[in-house]
Amino acid sequence: MKYKNIILSIVFTFVVIIIYFQWEKVIQIKRDEDHGQFFHEKNIDVVFIGTSKTWMAFSPMYIWDKYGIVSYNRGSSGQSYKMSYFLMKDAVENHNAKVIVFDISYLLSVSDPYESVISNILNMIPLTNRYQAYKELFGKDLDFDKVNIAARFHTRWKELKKNDFTYNSYMKGLYDYPFMRYDGEIKFSKHEVQLSPETIKYAKLFQEYADKNGVKLIFIDIPAINMDLGYGEAFGKLAKKEGWIYFNYNKLAKDIGFDYKYDLVDVGHTNTEGGSKILNHLIPYLISVYNLQSKKNDIEYTQWNNDYKKYMRHMIRKKIKGIDNIDDWFSMVYKDNYCITIISVGEIMSLIPKTIKDELNKMGLTKYNTINNKDNYIAIINDKNVVYEEKSVDKIEYKSRINDIYNLYVLSSPDAWGIKISGYLRSINQYGLNIVVYDNNDKTIVDSILLSPVNFKEIIRN
């Protein structure tokens, strides 16, 4: 009986621990590029760590498609070099990382973010290392509430949603700004710089850990114009002296085709396109020197092929939302797996310019040509097929279940108009040509725009 009680106590404790860890994953605040998915990944060949410069630059799905290499982006906003050290440990000890790529921005400037920022980044580290990381980062004894995610977010149970119980797997950590461009002045500063003892100390700690654990460490400096170029060159001298691998991509910018005018989001971050130019230099090097193998045909990574398809649909949606030219916009949204809903009231359809009428004609619409200045109008194009087009001076309603997946309700009348698609309300009483595009695969709105009679060429997002 005594042994039975002991066994039951052990089992009970074990179950409580499992429930606690699962509850942590549910209760913490999520992001679109959710790092929580990383906890489920194993055998990641290349892991990127560092500041938001890393976070916004490197797309693991781009690497997967072009090279078949398994990677993950563990960059984050305000990630100090001390935090990066613990993320490296996690990647090696829990995910079998072979190569760590470390952006040295905060290491060079010896910058530490606010305590609140550090506390949020602690969520990215498993509980086993979280306490040690806290003491190293804050330089003081443990504050349990700071590292106990379940305690910090215990009131969130009231606002939990579906996505709190699942993880977005296809971004692999990337916080993407694929098509944003910096439009300011491109100006550099460069002076003789002495690295701080703290920089040298932690750089050596990184390399010592990598050497001890048989991991390859690559130091990199991502292009930016908000930091003195002397820092990167000073680190280059240290790396050469110590025999470390270091790529200064500010120095290599011309060689890799990096254009500061087009490849920056702002003074301190590259966009995803700029990041891909770095990857096209870095990944072939890693493949050649460290014999990394493509996993595209490996059954263990079948989901990565599926994730890439989701990633590409995501990137196309991002691109569409960044378009401000209506002619380019129409060519991007008219495609398979999209449902396009168009509504207008009164004189709108009789006022639209010929260029927009031509675009509607390309999609197979015809009734807009015979409309008068009192007609209401509805058109539905699904999977590049016109499923409904109607005009009338009276109220028009359309109700249907599209592809037996989601409900669509459209109303166009002199008094009220709007679209309700899969529970989302759009274009409510917005005067003009209203168009809502829905992704049938991912069950999400791609874009929702208004073309106003004041200027039909200007895209207004609503």
C-alpha positions, 0 to 999 in steps of 0.5 A, spaced: 500 500 500 505 504 501 509 503 495 502 504 491 501 511 494 508 513 492 507 511 485 500 514 485 504 521 488 509 520 482 504 519 477 500 525 480 506 530 480 508 528 473 501 529 470 501 536 474 507 538 471 505 536 464 499 540 464 503 546 467 507 546 461 501 545 456 498 551 460 504 555 459 503 554 451 496 556 451 496 562 456 502 566 453 501 572 448 501 569 441 504 573 435 503 571 428 510 569 427 509 565 433 516 562 437 512 557 440 512 553 435 519 552 435 518 548 442 515 543 437 521 542 432 527 538 432 533 537 428 534 544 426 540 545 422 541 552 422 538 557 427 538 565 427 539 569 433 540 576 435 536 582 435 530 585 430 535 585 425 535 578 425 528 577 426 526 581 420 531 579 415 531 571 415 526 567 412 527 560 413 521 558 408 525 562 403 531 557 405 527 551 405 524 552 398 531 554 395 536 550 398 532 545 402 535 546 409 532 546 415 532 553 419 529 557 424 529 564 426 529 566 433 531 573 433 526 578 437 526 585 438 530 588 444 534 581 444 540 582 448 547 579 447 546 575 454 539 573 452 542 570 445 547 566 449 541 562 452 537 562 446 543 558 443 544 553 448 536 552 447 537 551 440 543 546 441 541 542 447 534 541 445 533 542 438 540 539 435 542 545 432 548 544 427 550 551 426 548 558 430 548 564 426 549 570 431 547 578 429 552 581 433 548 588 433 547 589 441 554 585 442 557 591 439 554 596 442 553 592 449 546 594 449 541 591 454 533 593 453 528 594 458 526 589 463 519 589 461 522 587 454 527 582 457 521 579 461 517 578 454 523 574 451 524 570 456 518 566 454 522 564 448 526 560 453 524 553 456 523 553 463 529 549 465 533 555 462 529 560 464 531 561 471 538 561 470 537 566 464 533 571 469 539 571 474 544 573 468 540 578 465 538 582 471 544 580 475 539 579 481 535 573 485 529 570 482 523 574 481 518 568 480 513 572 477 517 574 471 519 567 469 513 564 471 509 565 464 502 562 467 502 567 473 504 573 469 498 571 464 493 568 468 488 573 467 488 571 459 484 565 460 478 570 459 480 572 452 483 566 449 481 565 442 482 559 437 489 561 435 491 560 443 491 553 442 494 552 436 501 554 433 502 558 426 508 553 423 509 556 417 513 563 418 518 559 422 520 565 427 520 570 421 517 577 422 516 579 415 516 586 412 517 583 405 516 589 401 517 595 405 522 600 403 526 606 407 525 612 403 530 617 407 537 619 406 542 614 406 548 616 410 553 612 414 558 614 419 565 611 420 570 612 426 575 608 429 572 604 435 575 600 441 571 594 443 568 594 450 571 588 454 564 586 455 563 585 448 570 581 447 568 577 454 561 575 451 564 573 444 569 569 447 563 565 451 559 564 445 565 561 441 567 557 447 560 554 448 560 552 440 567 549 440 565 545 447 559 542 444 561 541 437 557 547 434 559 551 428 558 559 430 557 564 425 558 571 427 554 576 422 553 584 422 547 585 418 547 591 413 544 598 417 545 605 417 544 607 424 550 604 427 557 606 426 561 602 421 567 602 425 564 597 430 563 592 425 570 593 422 573 592 429 570 586 431 572 583 424 579 585 427 578 581 433 575 575 429 581 574 425 585 574 431 581 569 434 580 565 428 572 566 428 568 566 422 565 573 421 561 576 415 561 583 415 555 584 410 555 592 411 562 591 408 560 585 403 553 589 401 556 591 394 558 584 393 552 580 394 547 586 391 545 589 397 542 596 395 540 600 401 535 604 398 531 598 396 533 593 401 532 597 408 525 597 411 528 603 416 535 605 418 536 599 422 532 593 419 533 590 412 526 587 409 525 580 407 528 581 400 534 584 403 535 578 407 534 574 402 541 577 398 544 575 405 542 568 405 544 567 398 551 568 400 551 565 407 547 558 405 551 556 400 557 557 404 554 553 410 552 547 405 559 547 402 563 548 408 559 544 413 556 539 408 549 541 410 544 536 406 537 538 403 531 535 407 526 536 402 525 529 400 525 527 407 519 524 410 520 527 417 519 534 414 513 533 409 510 538 413 515 543 411 513 543 404 506 544 406 508 550 410 512 553 404 505 553 400 502 557 406 508 561 407 507 563 399 500 564 400 501 569 406 507 573 402 502 574 396 497 577 401 502 581 404 504 584 397 497 585 395 496 589 401 502 593 399 500 595 392 497 602 391 496 602 384 489 599 382 491 596 375 497 592 379 492 590 384 487 587 380 492 583 376 494 580 383 487 578 386 484 575 380 487 568 381 484 561 383 482 560 390 480 567 391 473 569 392 472 576 390 466 580 392 464 587 389 458 592 391 456 599 389 450 603 389 447 608 385 451 612 380 458 609 382 458 604 376 456 609 371 462 613 373 468 608 374 473 609 369 475 605 362 481 602 365 477 599 371 471 597 367 477 593 363 479 590 369 472 587 371 471 585 363 477 581 364 474 577 370 468 575 366 463 581 368 458 584 363 452 587 367 456 593 369 456 596 362 449 597 362 448 600 369 444 606 370 445 612 375 440 609 380 442 601 379 445 597 385 450 592 383 453 585 386 458 581 383 461 574 386 467 571 382 470 565 386 476 561 383 476 565 377 469 563 375 463 568 375 458 565 380 453 571 381 452 578 377 446 582 378 444 590 378 437 593 380 434 599 382 431 595 388 435 592 393 439 586 391 441 580 396 446 574 395 446 569 400 450 562 399 455 557 402 462 558 398 465 551 397 461 548 402 466 552 407 464 559 409 458 563 409 457 569 404 452 575 405 452 581 400 447 587 401 446 592 396 440 597 396 439 605 396 439 605 404 444 600 406 450 596 403 455 591 405 459 584 406 459 579 411 464 573 409 465 568 414 463 572 420 467 578 418 463 585 416 466 589 411 464 595 406 459 597 411 455 603 407 462 605 404 460 610 398 464 607 392 466 601 389 467 596 394 471 590 393 473 584 398 478 579 397 477 572 401 483 566 401 479 560 400 485 556 402 487 559 409 480 562 410 482 569 411 481 576 408 486 578 403 484 585 402 478 590 403 478 596 399 474 602 397 475 606 390 472 612 391 469 617 386 473 622 388 479 618 385 478 611 383 485 610 382 486 611 389 486 605 393 483 606 400 483 600 405 477 599 410 
